[in-house]
Amino acid sequence: MIRSLLRPALATLLVAIFAAPGAAQVATFEPAPARDDAFELSIRNIMRGPEHVGEPPAGLSWTDDGEWLYFRWRPGGGEWDDARELWRVSADGGAPERVTDALDEETAIARAGGDLTDDGRWKAVGMGGDLYLVDRRDGTVRRLTETRAGEVSPQFTDDETAIIYREGDNLFRMNLADGGIRQITDIRSGSPPREGGEETAQRQFLIDQQEELFEHIRREAEARREAQARRDSIAATEPQPFYVPNGERLGGLSPSPDGSFVVVSTARSAQGTQGTMVPDWVTASGYTEPLNVRTKVGDAQGSSRLALLEPGTGETTWLEIAPEGTESPADGFAGGWNDAGTHALIWSRTEDNKEWFLYTLEAATGELTLVDQLRDEAWVGGPCGFGCRGWLPGTNTVWYASEESGYAHLYAVEADGTGKRALTSGEWEVLGAEIPHGDDRFLVTTNEGSPFNQHVGWLDFDGGPIEYLTEGDGSWEATLSPDGERIGWVHSVANRPPELYLGDAEPGAEVERITESPTAEWLSYDWTLPEIVRFTAEDGAQVPARIYRPADAGAEANGAAVIFVHGAGYLHNVHNYWSTYYREYMFHHLLAAQGYTVLDIDYRGSAGYGRDWRTGIYQWMGGKDLSDQVDGASWLVANEGIDPARIGIYGGSYGGFITLMALFTADDTFKAGAALRSVTDWAHYNHGYTSNILNQPQDDEEAYRRSSPIYFAEGFGPDQHLLIPHGMVDTNVHFSDVVRLAQRLIELGKENWEMAVYPVENHGFVEPSSWTDEYRRIFELFERTISAPGCTADGGFCAVPSR
């Protein structure tokens, strides 16, 4: 099996992947060229970010012949705002080459996704609003359309003699032999026209009398009857109209393989909502320009519904996508058809986020069969739940993910609801699953064995043990070649960003590293693999955390500690692979080099640990997620020799929220904190995220009151210190959030707090100058207040070294 990278020595980058025991291959690469200037561990240098480490390979796609693997990549060494460029590497490996614009255009269709015939020879592609047919055997391309109308989403019919595609609001069928096109659906907006009503007896008498007395009238009546008969004859061969009701708009169209049935989705916009306005301050026009963005949690929400349409007859069945008695309305989603075209998969979720339902829809009868459902008194979710579902090839068997066991696992059930079985099980999670074309097994990504690693392997349709292709520390993402023989891997470990590798799709296969993203300057520093520890929370839970010790940086501990709080809530940051918080990763090295011990906690609500951990913050953000930070601080005091009076905390977004709650509600546990782009009042955040966890403010006021820092600002103590950095063009957590908190702190007469505003930054900062200013202030906050005993005694501050 493939093993992860070993930690390199200071001067040598050993990029080696070891085969399984008994397979003696080792792929070793030349170290990066040496430089006279080693990496300078300064805030300004760290915050250059992508200039050092680049951006990792992404968007991997094989050409149809499997000879080339294309990817987007940006190696380090360029400007901070450089974009990823297109590269490629031969399937046999070797050095990657940058792709010219001409080659990009020439090969675009060959590497585009599309529907495949059963034998994999032909591919139907929609690109640029036109359709193409690709012979993957010899690479020839036939252009099927060249219009301004915009044709999209082609799929082969069940007999593979035609394709079905969407143009505008309708579906069409194109015969591949002669290019003939037939419209499948006739979808219109509004109400059906009224049919003529019956005439009164008096008026009918006059009509009959006119036809009886006058030959001219009789001839006109006969002509009308003949014309109507011709129209009826033609209409019998055309699709019958389907009217999207007034106030709704057409959504998706999911045709059966032969086009005889279509699952139609419609959507209704919320009425009476009020959006929020974010000012854009620094503009080309010289005027402040308003950005109209989202609504707030609890405001009216749109809805959707599904119908089964038989285009030939116009017969329409609106689907009841929640069992009778379900309290909350549900929104539905079409999940595709089985190969035989007899059943469609329908998935729905209630608007209160607490239940989902999985149905099969029998086309011939329009009947729904509930094959599984899940209710969670908190909210339904999980890492693989909503995207992992479909039909096993050539069967009437549905596969899907569920947190039924408390962890995200795969299940299968027959279309009639019988034979439900678990395909995977255990106290670990399936993170992703797919069925490669023509294969008879799943390619799955899981964290089996350790929540700190992600591995890829094969799983039989009947379940059973997973045959892993990877092992050891790190994360692996796989892109399988068209013939299933080779895999493009994106792999990382904790102290090296993701890189591209190539290898055979077999356990124990040797892999070759293709890219090296960081600069030699960055690689010259001895970036550590942070140790992962666990500490016991107040409720007995074992909480995982990364720790950065001064000794790891060759420094002497100063007795102070900083706790970092990752954002997003449901996010995983304690692991053995590269973090999206890579600037913070480097910043923690700087803090350690200055003597600080840094702890980075996967608190309650984080991803990777199952349902109970995910929902541990239900109705109380700032509950267990905050107590985990407090318990982490206690562990540092007891085990790392930390002075309990010299602990700081910082984080962004959700991490900023926790920082505020820590300073306002955790007594004197934390001396100083930096709350970056922080939520201060959850009633002002968005609906999709917040209503899952806290319900709606009008329905659960107490949950919002105990979860929002603005209600606890009076708890900010006179000996504590707070920094509030925020982008002024933040369209996610609005700048108005911290403005409201500032007014609250002013009215309460609070001291020792300050704001730092960034006029051109959104939620995620991009400009190195902004990053540098922000983290300089964070560093200076900790240096002034906790770097040594008595920093703030008698209103004084400790000196701040230049970093």
Steps between C-alpha positions, in 0.01 A plus 500: 500500500602861449637673803519871565800733486756485777595817679795653314820609668579869510717510189359212299155449361449126477183445304463124513205267497572152634325198355340230710716254689661272246476756218847648506447800276583845637455815293754761610529850360777753488489758779396852409792721392676654798479873561731728687208673668297282737133568561450803722241421764337843516138604483549691176668200339245249629210704371638492147333158509452378142818672389680231701285188475303573183159344454476120485403298193124498451238422239666179385365361171625222274478513123268238354789288377654504848832625365503835682391628837416872505483712813493859624806596699692798624847431636652741749734775394250726323289794607239460771209554262620272220233259379533125462607402150428186301769230507519142384706189558531179301327195642847346518616778731791735465523876520177698463469751220303822485219495246476775240170671428491331160549153650247579771238574237602205284468244781207650690240255368731199542529569874149629562252301701196352332258211482650173375359203313505170687816386324667835569579565135277802439470816708231769475633840602333835557748785472455868432128452438551242224505122487774265382535128446846359572635164385730426792666218307663722239431849637283621211241762586167562330331832570128443543374856544620850423233741615455803721221330694722308743474121517613333822500176703506237222442139596474185291166328465467146626558355151792744441367602157414853612574760763260693718601855585357821641453823311339780696207360694452186289652165422580383148603170345759488220536191283873438462465328164342787309505793744121517511363687802171444679371708790426285804337749734284806454542697819324832532444755771163603633161331506352273231257677265138467593301262289187643341195460717163373386269754336167580657204317352375820335835575333549140391158512333610800292831333402325183390238704312765693306674181390164344402384795288819620327738299282770766548492441876502122453815517278685719755407266787620194310831672417550583865431139601748366242771745610451406863522131411835563327628693801388222732676241282826697506470570873465129568864456389633805686580543870211628703545831685614513859424830668729632771255666738501876542745607771729203437798454271635194329791328667647168394386252236602138556394279206476122510749322270249481214348843564151368560488639854651812657537604863438875502597729785356845555594768751312781667690804624448624852261791530539810712867447584746776582858473379801660661721766345879496532677821392796466264717786620802523269367497144612606153215749480601684815153442644404254771307231318243271665525122474165333557567161651320242714202503730528422871410182681129451558391708202262336252656227288424374153366152434511235230292205387517213254269355238511192281414596142409264218568732203310290246170525686561806714404297805655664805532367855611743768700304754437492874862492613445468874293242688156602616517671836846649448486832682742699287468545121767329292704591193574226251785412266515256209777244538507337158349193333590134510643358178171338403316831529229350718579692821636839598669586827346782703657655809338763721579691815267687732533876527572472872810293406411212731392225259587362161312247290618275219243379247489299183250619241341242270454665161215284378275573797641822649514328838763589758655239729673624813817290520671678791479807718695659780398736775747689716371709787788737431541514121571246228836525331837329474798502265355279224127511561351724234734431208551126541204318346402331178419168332726200476561438127250272329293444815202625695723558800550842657820594682530798733669640809341538840601591855257240636775332702638830626768504229468561126486161327376350176179299471309320226130421462277363226260724310202341676649584839616149588847366569652799671859431605804689620796490262742657748496531878714606792598806701640677195348677202464468125605840367428442132388225261464455126453220247751541215345442157481134411621388841327260737621653825519830684806720526469639852683751717482436875671576830492137613778433747549860605296821475830675424558335159303456178549193284361363175401144415269264316174378655290221351132568435422234760707681760769335704858609568634790296806424289704811569739640245667731754621486857698696755466864594349766276212546261450359152264604221468275194418572135473174307612474138238405235623141479516469879868410492663819630418750773590864531549558871496826694675426827620707793637466850485748783822683414481487120227637273313270260692375199412295194609138477446228240469127556321181405155440647618209711590449864874512554564692180795735482403861438699780343491856621429738212489848656692696759304810593697684771806708429845383605503787749186371671626142496817608675312544826446202728119505503380267774246221503287619793436233759135405543393467862171434673377651823199420714210743484275582793244243378762229454538534123848457356570819303766493227743787447820590319776638719795721404767504767785752525750214520390391150616841377825492695372756749453515875143506626391836644216351703223651285260324265276591209196296397397517134134443410432390143204645311187359338402296802457180297858489376792266566836651590667249732646251255817369340463686170532854371267753655298761316620722786856482372583861584392430857709181490805714422396765752487232769862419422583867556313502830678182609834654403413790732434258786123454478335160516220486243198268515267452201182313604239302307228608737142373512332572166812414297489257209644150491377353828143390437150627568525563876809716457347680200179590687657564840429873460126469425304792652813630671794627303743610765411199715709186459701655219612769744543270799734292283724809468485556876583134567786528251634795695482298822685213333777739395537618858510148638717337236708767324594728788292793377430797728118506538508881499672515158279322248378667182251388238431595140315387189299616202131479409366227731838517670448872551159430650649249745772750589236757597305244703824395670580855610142584594387179674799284604588707806874575504617192305624716214699817547492618137327413179477596134156449346543510122194552271287379787130432532376709792127429474370185330162661429687705237668208323362298208214252505653187349777463756346651810152345491654153498665555834283755682164459324338837417527798734124549511458134602798455734594838646687344791739316266595829335533688827738252657697458178562864406798688648328838482276394791804429719720801428466614862710194593808646331728560797716803579817286489423344162602627157314466170589566137218499239631493139235495225475555126265785412370326186425171676196353321493197730534633855408860444708789633183622669531203738809643667371857472203399715734332748721809510202715591409253773852511644499880488168523683628255762809715551737215421872564457795305358335417170575626151386449143706464182305551179601397148318710238548272196479155658212254491461210742812320383788746471704492180751785507832427679504851642168435676614162629823653626331787680245269660749245630747765607225634727420149629865433578542836668187438709646182644847648542362802689270302728618143566859456380639532854362507853352834598482648149193706584574569866416855599372573150830428329588276205789278406730606220427377148788370287500576131365207301 
